[in-house]
Amino acid sequence: MSKKERRVSKKYAKRYFNTVGLFLVLYTLFVLILPYFFHTYLQIQESSILNDNILYFGIYFIILTLGTFIPFFMMRLYFKVDRKKFNRNVSATFGDLFIQTIVCFTICLGLTYVSNIIFSRLGLEAKLLASIGLSYTESFLKEPLYVFMLLIVTPILEEYAFRGVLLNTLGKFGKSFGLYASALFFALAHMYFSEMIPAFAMAVILGKISYRYRSIKPTILIHILFNLLIYIMCIIPQGVTQYMAYVITAIFILSIYLILSGRYEQIRIQRTRSNRTTNIMFYSSFGIILALLLMIFGSILFLFNI
């Protein structure tokens, strides 16, 4: 490649990444920042909406759905990401997906436990299960609309946005680069610092599965099963919690068996030599920097616990 061609390709990549960043900024403003200020405004006005859970979660449902779908749909159209890249029919059996879910659950639960210990000691609030863009309290788990969003709506939206559109948009510059860059934004979108490490690991696992099957259908199912397992852990009666240690231990042992026996097939993504240069251009792009700063700003806001 000539020097002129290299300059053109670098300019193209910069422009490409800046545009990606602007779509991510739009998503961050609507889904991560807007709910905070909306909730703060309702508190200042002492609005009755705060006492009407159906209306409150209904408004959040609209913000989450439109705020996620519109920016990423625009991103898909702008970069001409073919739906066939992430919407193919797959031949995976439920057993295969269940094995992936168990191993994913074990890894993320272990990281969640470690992350919660670390951030609790730093004086930061630790959360186990929270929906993107919304402050979490245990009382929410009794609200049907919140549970519906958590178990069904959120997995579908997140998989469409991060494994469907963003992963394939950035994957044009290398599968490994697209995998880890999209995982970073997925992690930052979870707002609570204690959730970011397990969210990153989950994004990497689901991204590999999406690459393997060229579809987000398996990852949607795995994401739903994962959230369901966490949800069950959170709602079990107080008297049963003492037995959860045995259940979790059994899941860990099962995961180790699945890995050692070869039933769990690890998916490997080959790195390319251009990844380092691509990373430098990506993370030095104005749009990407702005999106990252806004996400970090949103996480700092959530430290004040809406």
N, C-alpha and C positions, 0 to 999 in steps of 0.2 A: 504494500500500500504506500502511495506517495505521501509526502508531507501535506500537500493540499487536500488529498482525500482524508487524511487523518484529522486535519482541522475541521473539515466539513462534518465528519462523523462525530467529532467531539461537540461541535455546535449543535448537531442534531440531537445528541444524547442529552445535553444540557437543557435544550428547549423541551425535549420529551419529559425529562424528570421534573422540570419546573411546572409543566402542565399537570403532571400526576400530583405534584405537591399542592397545587391550587384546588384540585378536586378533593384532596384529603383535608385541606383547610375548610372547605365548604362543609364536609362531613363533620369535622370536629366542632365547628361553630354551632351547627344545628343539633347534633346528637349529644355532645359532651359539655359544651359551654352553656347553650340556651337553657337546658333544664335547671341548671344551678341558679341562674338569674331569675328564671320564671318562678322557681320555688321561693327564692328570697323575696321577690315581689309579693307573692301571696302571703308570706309571713308578715311583711310590713303592713299590708292592707288588712291583715287578719281575716282573710277571705274564707268563706264557708266551703270553698272547693277543697281545702285541706281536710275537712271533716267528711267529705263525700268521696269515699275511695273509688267508687265506680267512675265518677266524673274525672277524678284526679288521674287514675291509671288510664282512663280512656284518652285523655289529652296526651299523656306520655306515650301511649300506644301510637297515636297519630304522629307525634314528633319523631319517635324512634323509626317507624316504618318509612315515612316520607323522607326523613333526614338521612336515612341509610340508602334507600332504594334510588332516589333521584340522583345524588352525586355519583354513585357507582354505575348507574345506568347511563348517565352522561359520559362517564369515563369509558365505558364499554363501546358506546357509539363513536366517540371521538377517536379512539385508538383502533377501532374496527376489530374488536376481539370477538371472534366467532363463537357463538354459543355452543357449537359442536365440540369446542375444546374443553368444556367443563359440564356438558349436559348429555353425554352419551349413555346409552343403555349399558349396564354392567352385568357381568356374569358372576359376580361375587355372591357366595352363599351367606345366609344369615350367620352360620357358624364362623366363617372367616371374619365377618364384621364384628361378631361378639368377641372373638379372640383379640382383635385390634382394640376394641373398647376396653376390655379388661386390662390389657397391658398399658394403654393410654391412661386409664383411670389410676392404676397403681403408680406410674411415674409422676403424674400430676398431683396425686394425693400426697405422695412422699415429699415432693417439692413444696406443696402448700403448707405442710406441717413444718418443714424447716424454715420456709419464708415467714410464716406466722410467728415463730419463735424469735427470729432475727428482728422483725419489724416491731413486735411487741416490746422487746427489750429497748428498742430505740424510741419507744413511746408513741409509735404510730399504730393506728387502729387496724386490727387484723380482721379480714372478712373471708368467709369460706364460699359464699354464694351470693353474688350481686349482679344485677342486670346493668349493662352498659348505660352510662349517663344518668343513673338514678341512685341516690343514696339508699343504703340497705338497712333495714331493721328486721328482726325476726318476725314481727307482727305481719310483715308483707306476705310471708309464706302461708298465711291463712286466707289471703285474698285470691279468689279464683282467677280474676283477670291477670294479676301479677304472675301467678303460677303458669297460666296459659302462655303469657309472653316469655317467661323464663324457659319453659320446656319445649315450646313449639315455635313461636315467632322469632325469638332471638337466635336460635341455632340456624334457622332458614336464612334470615337476613345476614348473619355473620358469615355463613358459608358462601352465600352468593357474593357478598362484598369482598371478602378477604381471600378465600380459596378459589372463587370463580373469576372475579374481575381483576382484582389487584395482583394476584399471583400470576395470572397469564399476561397481564399488561407488563409487569416487570420481568417476567420469564423470557421475554424476547431478548434480553441481554444476558441470558444464562439461567438455567434452571436453579442452580444453587443460589445465585444472587437473588432471584425472585423469591425463593423459598424463605431465606432468612430476613430479607428486607420486609416482606409482607408480614412475617411473624413478629417483627419488631413493632410495627404499627398496630397489629392485633393486640399485642401485649399492652402497649401504651393506652389503647382505647379502653382498657378495663379499669382505669382510673385509680383504683386502690393499689398502692405500691405492693402490698402483700400478695396480690393476685397476679402481678405482672410476670414473675418468674415462671410459675406453672402455666400461665396463659401462653407464654413464648414457647415452652416445650410442647404444649398441646397443638399450637399452630404449626410447628415443625412436623409433628407426627401426622396431622391431618393434611398438611400440604403435600407430604410424600404420598399419602394415600390418594389424594386427588390427582397427582401426577401419574401414579400407577394406573388408575382406572380411567383417567381422562374424564372425570365426572365428579360433581360435588354431591351426587345422590348418596354414596356411601358415607361421606363425611357428615352430611346432615343427619343421617341415622345414628352414627357414632356420637355426634355432638348431643343429640337428644337423649340417647342412652346415658351418656356421661352426666348431663345435667340432672337426669332422673335419679341416678345413683346418689349424687350429692344431695339432691332434694330429700330423698328418703332418709339419708343420714341426719338431715337437719330437723325432720319432723317426728322422728321416733320418740315415744314417750320417755319421760325422765327415768322411769324404772328399768327401761330396756337398754339404756345407754351403756351400762356396765358390760353388756354382752357384745357391744359393737367392736371392742378390741379383738374378740375372737373372730368376728366376721371379717374385719380388715386384715387380720393375720392370715386367715384362710385365703383371701383374695391375693395377698402378696405371695403366698406359697404357690397358688395356682399360676400366677404370672411368671414366677421363676421356672416352674415346670414347663409352661408353654414355650418359654424362651429356650431353655436347655434342651427340650425334646425336639425342637425344630418346627413345632406347630405354628409358632409365631415367626413369620418371615419378615426380617428387617429389610426395609426398602432403602437402597442407597442411591444418592444423587451425586453424580460425578461433578467435581469442581473444574472450572476452566481457568486458564492462565489469565484471562482478561478480567477476572473477578475483582482483583485489587484495584485496577484502574477504574472499573465501573463503580466500585464502592466509593472511591474518592470523588468521582464526578457526581454521583448520586447524593452523597451526604454533604456536598459543598454547594448544591443547587439551592437557590433562594427559596423556591416553593417548598422544598423538602424541609429545610431548616425552619421555615415559618410553621409548617404543619407540626413538626416535632416540638417546637417551643410552645405552641398552643395546647398540645396534648399534655405536656408537662405542667403548663399553667393550670389546665383543668384538674390535674391530679392534686396540685397544691390547693386549689379551691376546695376539693373534697376532703382535704385534711381538716378543714374547719367543720366538717360533718353537717351537711345541709339540715 
